[in-house]
Amino acid sequence: MKKNIRDYDLNNKRVLIRCDFNVPMKNGEITDDNRIVTSLPTIKYALDNNAKIILFSHLGRVKEEADLAKNDLRPVATRLSELLGKEVKFVPVTRGEELETTVANMNNGDIVLVQNTRYEDLDGKKESKNDEELAKYWASLGDLFINDAFGTLHRAHASNSGLASNLPSGVGLLVEKELKELSRLDNPEKPFVLILGGSKVADKIGVIENLVTKADYILIGGGMAFTFLKAKGINTAKSVIDEENLEFAKKMIDMYPDKIILPIDVNAFEEFNNDANNRYVAITELNENEMGLDIGPNTIEKFTEILKDAKIVFWNGPLGVYEFEKCTTGSKKILETLVNYGVTTILGGGDIVAAAGDLGYKEKVTHASTGGGATLEYMEGKELPGLSCIPESN
């Protein structure tokens, strides 16, 4: 078990907290504040324990000057102030006199948000490459480092690994919760079912290889299903195919024919457009001008028969193009099944969490992870650099 924020005396300490405020923005407005909301328990804990709180986060990618304005963290400071009911002072730079003076003048209970850590990527990717000098500079601003950005644990950046290497450190309450929920999958109750969707097989290879022997079934939908279907010799017409991983798909089908469960019918469209002509059709009867964009009713029934007896489910990737209104049925019906049958369900971050939110099921499942890439790498059994540098609790 890693050290966490509760293991330290925070009174009168300058506590650097790495959050994940990488929220979606449109025209300078936050369109989904979930990542800010999930950071609140750790920030409030530090407040309740009389700390001086200095927050770090990235937002988007910064490759050129034009990226600076659209990835400014000021709107996050504004929203955080609203949620906490107290001022969060925003420092619009990542280093220098203004930042140092602001930190030096903090009182207990003050909160400061530092500008987007990836502003430092404009000059030699100092944040993303874990620049030693930058990490030491940021560490000089605090007495203690808390990593509460679960979604970045699979990265070794100056604002997580770098800070942890230069200060006493621990994880925040969000990271602690994520690790506790995901640890259910280390030795899962049986039957254990894996649901995989999304478009790319490549993103899921490590998960499949690591969990195929643990799982009782792997239900595959979304775009990636068509790579497996083509590997079985089925004509997938215009459906998306991950050509580079056809051999992997074929190998898995050959090795685990009773575990890997594929769609038997789909919602087929003539164009990649919600308003295009569509029909439900058996997977073997796709016309050459059609593409499958969601699983069909017979597949939903087939998946449901397996899932209603499951003890625990890990699900990554939606089963259809959930952004299209006509293609939400598969994901919605399967979410409904899991909730109605009381199956312990862990959603593996990214698009399936977004889909569950849109469909009204995010709060009804057991756990909706805040990390996409980090969750997948955890499920692959990989070491997470942002976590491995945090000391173990005694």
N, C-alpha and C positions, 0 to 999 in steps of 0.2 A: 504494500500500500504506500502510495506516495505521500509525502508531507503535504498538508493543505493549510489554508489560511487560518484555520482554528488552532494550529500548532504553534502560532506565534503571538507574542504580545505586540499589539498594534498601537498601543497608546503613545501618542506624540511621535509616531514614526512616519516617515515619508514612504508610503507604500505605492510602488509602481505596479499597476495592474494592466496586463495585456488582455484586451477585450477583442471580440470580433464584431466590429461595427461595419463590416463590408456589406452594407445594405443596398438594395436596388434604389436608384435615383432616376428621376425624370425631370429635366429642366430645373435642377436644383432642389427638387422636392423629394422627400423620402416616400416611396410607394409601399414599403412593407417594413415596419419597425420591429419585427419579431426578434432579430438578433440584438437589438438594444434592450428589449424587454427581458430577454433571457440573461442579460448581464446584471440585472438589478439586484438579485439576492447577494451576490458577492460585494457589490459596491455598497449596498445598505449595511452589510455586516461590517465592512471597514468603517463606515460612518458611525455605526453604533458603538464601535470600539475606539473612537476618538483618534482616528488616523488622519493624516494629510494624504489625500488620494490623487495620484497622478496617473491618468489613463492614456494608454497607447493603443492604436489600431491602424490597420491599413484600410484602404478603400480603393477598389479597382486596380488597374495597372497604370504605372506612370513610365512611359517610354520617351515622351517628348514634351516640350513646354506646353503644348496645347492640351495635354492631359491634366495639367495642374488644376485649372479652374473647375473642371467637371468632377474632380475627385477631392474637392475641398471638404474637410470634415466639419466645417462650421454648422451645417444643418443638423448634424448628429448632436452637437453640444446643445443646440436649441431644444431638440426633442428630449434629450436626456434631462435637461433642466425642468421641462414640463412634467416628465414622468416622476422625477424625484421631489418636485415641489421646492427646489432650491437651485441657486445659481451654479452652473457649471461653467467655469471661466475657460474660454477657448484661447489657446496660444497659436497664432497662425504660422508658426515656424517650427522646425524640428531641432534646431540648435541655436545657440547664440545668447546675447545679453538679455533679450526680452524673456526668453524661456527661463534662464537662470535666475533673473530677478523675481519673476513671478513665483517660482518654486521657493526661493529664499524668504519671500514675504508671506508664505502660507501659514494659516492658523489651523489648529485641529478642527476637522470637520469640513475644511475647504476641499473643493474638487476642481482639478485642472484637466482639460483634454488637450493633448499635444496634437499638432497637425499630422496628417496622414504620414505614417512611417515610410511609405513608398515614395514620398517626395525625395527621399535620399537615393532612390534608384536612378534619378536623372543624371547623376554623376558617378558612373561606374557601378551601379547596382549595389550600393553599400548595404542597404537593408536586406535585399534578397540573397546576397552572397555572404551575409553574416560578417560584415567588416568588423574586425577586432577593435579598432580605434573607436568606431561609432558605438559599439556595444558598451565599451568602457565609459564613454562620454555619457550615454544615457544612464548607465548604472550609477554614475557619480551624483545623479540627481536624487537618488533614493537610498533607503536603508534596507529595503526588503522588496523582493519581486514575487508577484503572484501571477501565474499564467491561467487565465480563464477563457482563452480563445481555443476551444476544442477544434474548430474548423481549420486551424493552422498547425496543429500538432505534427502533421506529416512534413512540415517544412522546417529547415534550420535557418532561421533569420536572426538578424541582430536584435530584433525586438522580442524574441522568445528564447531561443537557445543562447544567444549572446548575453542577454541580461541574466539568465539563470546561471551562467558560468561565472558571473562577476558579483553576485549578491546571494545572501541566504534566500532560498526560494521554496515555493510550494504551489499547489494547484488551487484554483478557485472552486466555488461550490458547483458551478455549471460543469466544469471538467470532471469533478468528482462524481457528479450524478451520471454523466455520460459513460464514464468508465464502469460504474457500478451496473448500469443497465446492459451495456455491451458484454460484461463479464458473464451474463446469463448464458451467452453463446459459447463460452469456453468449454463447457460440459453440458450441452443442452438437454432438456427433458425430451423424451421421445413420445410420439413421433415429432421430429424436427423437420420443418419444411422451409425451403429457400424459394423465394419468388424473385425472379430477375426480369427486368424489362429495360426500357431505354433502347437506343439505336445501336450502340457499339458493343460488339462481343469483346473487343480488346480491353475495355474498361473492367470487364468482369472475369477475365481469365484467372487472375490470381485468387479471387474469391471462390470460383468454381473448383479450382485445383485444391485449395485448402479445406473446403467444406464438403466436397462431394462424398467423402467417406463418412463424414458425420451425419449428413442429411439423409433422411428417409426418401425425400422427393425433392427434385428441383423443377419448379414450374416456370417455364420460360414464355414470356409474351413480349410485347413491344416490337420494335424493329429488329432486335437481335434474334427473335424467333425465326425469321426468314433465312438467316444464315444457317441455322440448324436444320430447317426444313429443306433447304437446297442441298445440304450435305447428305440428306436422306434420299435425294434424287427427285424431290417434288418440284414441279414448275412453279416458281414464285413470281413470275411475270415481272411487273415493274416495281415490286417491293424492294426496299432497301436491303442491300447485301454487304457484309463485311468480307470482301473477297480474300483478304490476307489471312483470315482466320477460319476459312472453310475446313481446312485440315484438322484444326483443333476441335471444331464442332463435330466432325465425323468421328474423331478418336473418342470423344466423350460419349457419343451415341453408341458406338460399338462396345465401349467398356461398361457403360451403365445404362443399358437399354430400358431397364425397368424403373430407373430413378428419374431420368430426364423426360418430362412430360411437356409435349408441344401442342400448340393450337390445332384443333381439327376443323375450325371454321373461323372466318374473319369478316370484319366490316370492310368491304372493298370499295375503293374510290377510283374514278377515272383520272383524277388530278389530285395533287397535294393541296387541297382547298376544301374548307368546310362546306362550301356551297356546291361542290361538284356532285355529279351523279354517284350514288352509292347503293350498295346492296349487301346483304348477308349471304355468304356463299361458302360452301365446303372448300377447304384449303386446296383440294385437288382439282377444283373447277374454276380457278381464276382465269379470266380472259387475259389475253396478252396485253391489253391496254389498261389493266387494273393493278392497283397496289393495295395491300392490306394495311389499314391504319388503326385497327383496334381488334381485339379478340371478339369472337362471335358468341351467341347464346349457348351453343352446345359446348364450347370450350369453357365458358363460365360454369356451366353445370358440372363438367368434368373436374375442373379445379375445385369447385365447392365440395364435391364428394370427398376429395382428399383433405381439404382444409378443415372441414367440420370436426375431424377426429384429431387434428394437430394439437400438440401441447404448446409449442412455441414456433413462431414464424419470423424470419428475417427477410425483409423486402427492400430491394433497391431497384429503382427505375419503374416508371408507370407502364401499364400494359397496352396503352394506346397513346395517340397524339392528344394528350389531355387538353391542350390549348384549343382544340377544335371541339365545339359543343357536341357534335355528333359522335365524338370518339372518347367520351368520358365514361361510357357505360361499363366497360370491362373493369377499369380500376375501381369505379364506384361500387359495383356489385360485389367485388371481392373484398373491399374494405367493409362493406355491410355484413358480409358473411363472417369475417373475422370478429367484428364487434358483437354481432348477435350470438355467436357461439362462445364468446368469452375467451378467445384464443390469445395468449400472450403474444403481442405483436410489436416488433421493433422495426421502425421505418428508418432506412439507412441514409438519411439526409438527401440533399439535392432535390431533383424534380418530383420524386414520389411524396416528399413532405409538402412541397408546394401544391401538388395535386390534391393531397389529402386535406390541406387547408382550404382550397377552393371548393372541395366537395363536402366540407363540413365534418370531416372525420379525424382531423389532426388531434383534437383534444380528447377523442374517444379511444384512441389506441393506447397501448401500454407506454410506448416511448417513441417520440419523433426526434431523431438525432439532428443536431445543428451542423453536423459536419458531413460533407459529401466525400471528398477525397480522403480525409482523415479516417472516416468510418470504414471506407473500403480497404484502406491499408491495414487498419486494425484487424478487419475480417480476413485479410490475406495472411495474417500472422507476422506482419512486418514490425520492426521497431520504429516507433514514432520519435523523431529527433527532438521535437519540442517537449516530449515527456521524459525521454531517457536521461536528460540532464537535470531533472528534478530529483532531489535526494529521497530515499525511502524513509518512512517514519520509523521511529524506534519501537 
